[in-house]
């Protein structure tokens, strides 16, 4: 059944099925993809025949890798890379050199290959896979310093390593034998040409996407995809194999510039990447014969063991000399180094090209796929345990993110901080940010609706997010954005009125709640706090109350902030159930202090001992 169209269709379909199952089973998708590829290939069911694609296979692989690395570049944050710049530079230079030399010598000694094939193996295995690293990091939720290094190393080394590997292949197959200096010149020129073309293309693309309707609405994603393909092949035509660097650089530029379709573009690229990774791994794994893997024998097992247990730790040790990383962070970097789609694609390309020149490259390909399988399994199945053991996982469901650092937000933040909760405020007002810092509150200066700002606030590990700006529309947008990106358990949306503008029904529809137990004129209360005509007191409830007794009669008198029950404290909202013995920190309007205290007394509230 050597039908190329059927092979491609089945590769896409089964690639997606495998990844859907992997998500449900909470294991790395590549584990099932490799198994599915072998199962569907000629050695088993015979459904997928990569050989039927003929000369089209390298082009399909090239276009797919271009999209995958463009998306990888988009996910990198330049500011975070700068902070860990020294470590990243050393890992992708001296660290990679250690792996290349070690891999070459190991293959020569334990597999008995000649120096030419051993060298090709050594340069292939320097890459780590962002296709595995990125989803793994989302699941592990590591501390930022480690995750930044791992992600940047994976994306940048994929591009650089692919260029080095192709030049190494050219040297190996050159009849006259290209010199080392000539090869080095080829590597440097291709990296420079690719980076320049990619940066220029990325700036152009970001500029076109910056203005609404310049690219008609609905066409932005496919427009971007077409330019990525054009950049990839355009760069390759100018300088062979520089296209992979060009698309990575373009992704880095586009991902770090503001465009009006940033989130939609990221989602589209991520979905395309998932589809293409599934297709590629099915195709490339189906091209590997089981007998080629078994023929590696003990030499193959020893080689993989040395690469994982000796060369990777040595790579990290040398590559992180003089860095700010501690021993625990270095240990985790040493353990997590899965190879991905670029290593698989380059190994398959090498096997094809070597075969055309009368050299058997099947063992090289089988060895690389064995290394991919082992490193992905190790990282995927033990990465979380290793990170937990080393204390490098970010705690989840901890703390609150508050949109706005106005007087009311800061008052609430200080109460929560005083109760042992972690709070981060986000605001674009420099004065409000400065005041928050002076009051000991963590604050991020930026747009709270921007994904990067929310990720800086670590929204993906927070218990809740609160929109407390004076603009209720912005509060709702913030809550929606926070829910999409981080999925916190609690979303609070401040409303000025329950019936006009943004309604309580709209908040509930998006899964949110209303802070302070009712509508609140945030601007008015913030103004009263600024004029110092309020006081913050802690009250205790002496008699049973209804689910929420702040709805009627308390408006303009008091504003309930935080419920304290035993050792836990949480912001009051419209779903809060208050019981006898609970304590609540409130803001009291001193202009109407007598009315406020009478109302509190009538409801069974008395001043708490520490109030």
MIGUZA-296367 format. One record per residue (C-alpha): residue in one letter; x, y, z. Coordinates in pm, whole numbers, padded with zeros to 5 digits, always signed. Example, Ala and Ser with C-alpha at 12.3 -4.5 7.8 and 13.67 -1.06 7.14 Angstrom:
REM MIGUZA-296367
A+01230-00450+00780S+01367-00106+00714
END
This chain:
REM MIGUZA-296367
X+00000+00000+00000X+00263+00250-00116X+00020+00538-00156X+00198+00870-00071X-00127+01063-00017X-00259+00792+00217X+00074+00781+00402X+00064+01156+00463X-00303+01154+00567X-00257+00863+00808X+00057+01021+00953X-00138+01339+01034X-00443+01157+01170X-00258+00904+01387X-00016+01176+01498X-00306+01373+01643X-00473+01064+01792X-00148+00972+01970X-00112+01324+02113X-00473+01334+02231X-00419+01005+02414X-00092+01134+02558X-00268+01441+02699X-00527+01222+02870X-00259+00989+03004X-00041+01289+03108X+00272+01152+02941X+00498+01314+02678X+00334+01292+02334X+00656+01181+02165X+00652+00856+02363X+00329+00747+02194X+00430+00902+01861X+00748+00694+01840X+00555+00380+01932X+00277+00461+01684X+00528+00528+01407X+00696+00190+01458X+00357+00017+01482X+00221+00179+01163X+00544+00137+00968X+00652-00138+00727X+00782-00360+01010X+00437-00398+01169X+00099-00296+01022X+00243-00152+00702X-00001+00139+00689X+00254+00422+00669X+00530+00401+00408X+00759+00707+00423X+00957+00575+00125X+00648+00629-00094X+00696+01005-00052X+01029+00982-00233X+01212+01313-00280X+00915+01502-00132X+00996+01381+00221X+01287+01626+00282X+01069+01919+00166X+00780+01815+00391X+01019+01779+00684X+01179+02116+00607X+00853+02310+00594X+00727+02142+00912X+01049+02214+01104X+01029+02578+00987X+00686+02622+01149X+00793+02437+01464X+01102+02653+01518X+00918+02976+01434X+00671+02891+01710X+00963+02802+01940X+01121+03142+01874X+00791+03318+01947X+00780+03159+02293X+01118+03301+02397X+01116+03619+02603X+01418+03839+02525X+01418+04001+02870X+01431+03663+03042X+01704+03545+02803X+01911+03854+02886X+01889+03777+03258X+02026+03426+03199X+02233+03530+02896X+02573+03414+03020X+02450+03065+03110X+02264+03025+02779X+02564+03144+02575X+02797+02900+02749X+02557+02606+02714X+02507+02655+02338X+02881+02701+02277X+03123+02530+02517X+02854+02296+02650X+02753+02190+02300X+03119+02136+02209X+03160+01900+02507X+02859+01695+02391X+02977+01688+02028X+03328+01571+02114X+03207+01328+02379X+02939+01185+02152X+03190+01138+01869X+03444+00955+02087X+03173+00743+02257X+03029+00630+01920X+03377+00547+01793X+03471+00339+02098X+03148+00158+02181X+02976+00133+01842X+03288+00079+01635X+03188+00333+01370X+03445+00513+01160X+03538+00869+01256X+03320+01020+00984X+02993+00862+01103X+03092+00912+01467X+03143+01284+01408X+02802+01314+01241X+02644+01143+01541X+02828+01377+01779X+02699+01694+01611X+02342+01563+01585X+02311+01491+01958X+02411+01842+02071X+02051+01958+02016X+01779+01936+02280X+01419+01950+02167X+01188+02247+02230X+00908+02028+02095X+00950+01821+02412X+01087+02086+02648X+00809+02345+02602X+00510+02120+02688X+00716+01957+02963X+00790+02296+03124X+00420+02389+03112X+00342+02074+03304X+00633+02091+03550X+00598+02465+03636X+00966+02505+03720X+01119+02817+03867X+01180+03082+03599X+01562+03073+03600X+01574+02702+03514X+01283+02701+03268X+01427+03001+03079X+01762+02827+03034X+01606+02499+02924X+01367+02660+02675X+01626+02897+02525X+01886+02619+02499X+01637+02397+02319X+01521+02653+02062X+01858+02817+01990X+02057+02493+01981X+01806+02336+01742X+01875+02611+01487X+02252+02630+01545X+02295+02254+01577X+02108+02187+01252X+02341+02421+01061X+02652+02267+01219X+02524+01917+01143X+02457+01994+00775X+02803+02150+00732X+02953+01843+00903X+02768+01624+00650X+02904+01833+00362X+03257+01790+00496X+03203+01416+00544X+03072+01365+00189X+03307+01608+00013X+03529+01419-00234X+03814+01666-00182X+03755+01691+00189X+03663+02039+00306X+03905+02175+00567X+03802+02255+00923X+03850+02628+00864X+03633+02615+00551X+03363+02432+00745X+03383+02686+01027X+03348+02967+00772X+03037+02799+00626X+02882+02766+00973X+02943+03129+01068X+02823+03273+00735X+02503+03066+00741X+02428+03167+01098X+02485+03536+01015X+02285+03525+00690X+02001+03334+00852X+01989+03567+01154X+01992+03880+00936X+01721+03757+00701X+01512+03628+00990X+01542+03951+01191X+01450+04163+00887X+01159+03935+00799X+01043+03928+01161X+01042+04307+01191X+00852+04338+00862X+00594+04081+00970X+00551+04240+01314X+00511+04583+01152X+00239+04454+00917X+00054+04288+01205X+00085+04591+01433X-00185+04789+01252X-00542+04667+01237X-00685+04591+00892X-00349+04634+00717X-00374+04259+00688X-00753+04194+00663X-00910+04045+00974X-00916+03667+00967X-00616+03639+00732X-00341+03725+00982X-00256+03365+01077X-00233+03221+00725X-00054+03537+00611X+00210+03475+00880X+00237+03108+00786X+00299+03192+00421X+00573+03442+00511X+00741+03185+00737X+00760+02942+00444X+00891+03219+00218X+01155+03321+00473X+01265+02961+00517X+01311+02884+00150X+01433+03236+00065X+01714+03213+00319X+01801+02860+00199X+01831+02984-00159X+02075+03258-00051X+02279+03047+00191X+02208+02670+00208X+02041+02552+00531X+02029+02904+00680X+01648+02895+00663X+01616+02716+00996X+01807+03002+01164X+01599+03262+00976X+01261+03131+01097X+01387+03099+01456X+01511+03460+01451X+01185+03578+01290X+00982+03402+01559X+01194+03563+01831X+01132+03910+01686X+00757+03865+01627X+00707+03708+01970X+00869+04004+02145X+00694+04285+01955X+00338+04397+02020X+00083+04307+01754X-00296+04314+01773X-00318+03939+01701X-00048+03820+01941X-00259+03566+02128X-00448+03442+01820X-00119+03400+01634X+00038+03207+01920X-00262+02975+01940X-00259+02914+01564X+00116+02846+01556X+00088+02617+01857X-00190+02415+01692X+00006+02393+01366X+00311+02280+01561X+00116+02004+01735X-00019+01881+01402X+00320+01887+01230X+00511+01729+01518X+00264+01441+01518X+00292+01394+01143X+00673+01413+01140X+00734+01172+01424X+00499+00916+01272X+00674+00946+00933X+01029+00946+01068X+00972+00669+01325X+00802+00453+01060X+01118+00485+00851X+01326+00319+01125X+01355-00060+01115X+01339-00252+01442X+01627-00473+01336X+01844-00161+01298X+01774-00073+01663X+01835-00426+01795X+02162-00452+01598X+02302-00167+01807X+02326-00414+02095X+02515-00336+02414X+02715-00070+02234X+02398+00130+02181X+02289+00093+02544X+02630+00203+02673X+02636+00500+02433X+02295+00625+02547X+02395+00577+02914X+02717+00778+02871X+02537+01058+02686X+02270+01086+02956X+02468+01016+03274X+02815+01148+03189X+02820+01389+02896X+02507+01590+02985X+02620+01658+03343X+02969+01744+03211X+02808+01972+02948X+02612+02155+03220X+02909+02173+03460X+03135+02336+03202X+02855+02536+03038X+02742+02696+03365X+03081+02787+03511X+03068+03135+03661X+02686+03150+03637X+02443+03233+03917X+02290+02885+03909X+02320+02680+04228X+02399+02310+04253X+02030+02207+04259X+01953+02404+03942X+02255+02255+03767X+02148+01907+03875X+01804+01952+03717X+01955+02093+03396X+02176+01783+03385X+01877+01552+03415X+01638+01717+03169X+01777+01714+02815X+01531+01537+02584X+01605+01526+02211X+01320+01611+01975X+01204+01657+01620X+01511+01837+01483X+01743+01556+01592X+01505+01305+01431X+01473+01508+01111X+01850+01562+01076X+01921+01192+01144X+01672+01089+00873X+01823+01342+00630X+02171+01206+00702X+02059+00847+00646X+01909+00949+00311X+02213+01149+00195X+02463+00890+00313X+02267+00621+00128X+02292+00821-00196X+02671+00819-00156X+02690+00448-00089X+02731+00477+00288X+02492+00298+00526X+02339+00558+00758X+02065+00337+00901X+02259+00261+01223X+02318+00632+01279X+01945+00702+01244X+01852+00410+01472X+02098+00530+01737X+01956+00884+01733X+01598+00755+01760X+01699+00533+02051X+01849+00835+02227X+01531+01037+02161X+01313+00761+02308X+01523+00721+02623X+01571+01093+02696X+01205+01174+02637X+01094+00891+02865X+01340+00992+03137X+01252+01362+03125X+00879+01306+03091X+00836+01039+03356X+01092+01153+03614X+01126+01528+03550X+00850+01620+03793X+00992+01395+04068X+01342+01536+04013X+01218+01897+04025X+01016+01826+04341X+01309+01651+04509X+01540+01943+04426X+01283+02202+04538X+01267+02372+04199X+00894+02348+04128X+00694+02664+04169X+00421+02617+04433X+00073+02613+04281X-00250+02775+04402X-00051+03028+04601X-00117+03400+04616X-00316+03661+04427X-00267+03885+04126X-00446+04221+04145X-00504+04442+03845X-00440+04802+03960X-00229+04943+04241X-00482+05209+04342X-00540+05295+04708X-00814+05033+04752X-00609+04758+04583X-00308+04839+04801X-00520+04833+05116X-00654+04489+05026X-00304+04369+04929X-00157+04477+05264X-00427+04290+05456X-00363+03973+05255X+00015+04006+05290X-00027+04058+05664X-00222+03731+05671X+00063+03543+05502X-00067+03554+05145X+00151+03644+04847X+00020+03934+04637X+00137+04096+04312X-00022+04413+04174X-00010+04509+03806X-00045+04870+03698X+00063+05108+03421X+00063+05410+03652X+00425+05481+03760X+00315+05672+04070X+00084+05391+04187X+00362+05137+04128X+00610+05346+04328X+00366+05380+04619X+00303+05004+04617X+00677+04933+04633X+00719+05180+04920X+00443+04995+05108X+00619+04661+05060X+00388+04526+04789X+00528+04341+04488X+00426+04527+04175X+00473+04484+03801X+00469+04792+03583X+00285+04691+03266X-00041+04616+03089X-00242+04364+03287X-00416+04247+02968X-00084+04150+02808X+00000+03780+02823X+00369+03839+02896X+00284+04064+03191X+00050+03800+03334X+00314+03530+03292X+00565+03755+03471X+00315+03759+03758X+00313+03376+03735X-00062+03370+03681X-00042+02997+03600X+00045+02915+03962X-00180+03163+04143X-00486+03086+04352X-00676+03387+04221X-00685+03701+04009X-00873+04022+04093X-00968+04304+03856X-00993+04610+04081X-00941+04900+03841X-01200+05179+03825X-01302+05051+03479X-01532+04749+03511X-01495+04660+03140X-01120+04632+03188X-01177+04426+03502X-01387+04177+03306X-01130+04157+03027X-00857+04099+03285X-01054+03819+03447X-01119+03655+03110X-00753+03684+03010X-00630+03548+03342X-00866+03253+03313X-00748+03174+02958X-00378+03193+03035X-00338+03075+03393X-00667+02910+03492X-00660+03036+03855X-00924+02888+04085X-01081+03224+04175X-01155+03517+03942X-01288+03838+04101X-01426+04118+03881X-01492+04455+04043X-01827+04612+03940X-01957+04965+03997X-02318+04862+03936X-02486+04523+03923X-02737+04621+03655X-02567+04868+03422X-02267+04817+03196X-02099+04493+03298X-02363+04298+03490X-02332+04033+03759X-02472+03778+03512X-02188+03850+03268X-01933+03796+03544X-02091+03466+03647X-02111+03354+03286X-01733+03377+03251X-01685+03190+03578X-01605+03494+03792X-01722+03634+04123X-01782+03985+04254X-01534+04114+04516X-01641+04278+04844X-01966+04078+04831X-02145+04343+04623X-02109+04627+04378X-01852+04887+04475X-01753+05228+04346X-01380+05151+04352X-01281+05504+04249X-01486+05656+04532X-01344+05426+04802X-00990+05478+04668X-01047+05852+04695X-01170+05825+05054X-00863+05618+05146X-00635+05877+04986X-00805+06155+05184X-00746+05949+05501X-01112+05950+05602X-01130+05572+05641X-00996+05318+05887X-00924+04946+05857X-01070+04734+06136X-01113+04364+06203X-01451+04243+06324X-01574+03910+06456X-01923+03767+06393X-02090+03656+06717X-02420+03520+06582X-02512+03312+06277X-02561+03515+05960X-02700+03462+05615X-02471+03355+05331X-02375+03716+05273X-02489+03996+05499X-02308+04281+05325X-02564+04330+05049X-02814+04558+05221X-02761+04866+05434X-02380+04863+05433X-02313+05053+05110X-02113+05367+05175X-02056+05264+05538X-01819+04969+05526X-01635+04765+05266X-01551+04404+05361X-01205+04305+05238X-01082+03971+05374X-01241+03675+05556X-01026+03510+05827X-01125+03159+05927X-00886+02964+06147X-00548+02993+05972X-00685+03079+05627X-00756+03420+05478X-00929+03498+05150X-01088+03801+04983X-01461+03844+05040X-01681+03786+04734X-02050+03739+04657X-02030+03363+04719X-01860+03390+05060X-02046+03214+05340X-01981+03381+05675X-02027+03177+05993X-02032+03261+06359X-01677+03298+06487X-01541+03419+06152X-01345+03741+06141X-01351+03995+05856X-01117+04286+05793X-01320+04586+05673X-01270+04943+05564X-01492+05179+05763X-01600+05518+05629X-01509+05750+05919X-01743+06021+05787X-02033+05790+05877X-01859+05597+06155X-02157+05605+06394X-02394+05463+06128X-02137+05201+06035X-02088+05079+06392X-02464+05070+06455X-02516+04864+06141X-02235+04626+06235X-02373+04584+06585X-02722+04509+06450X-02574+04235+06234X-02389+04067+06520X-02040+04205+06452X-01805+04308+06733X-01454+04446+06717X-01207+04155+06717X-00939+04131+06985X-00667+04215+06732X-00890+04456+06535
END
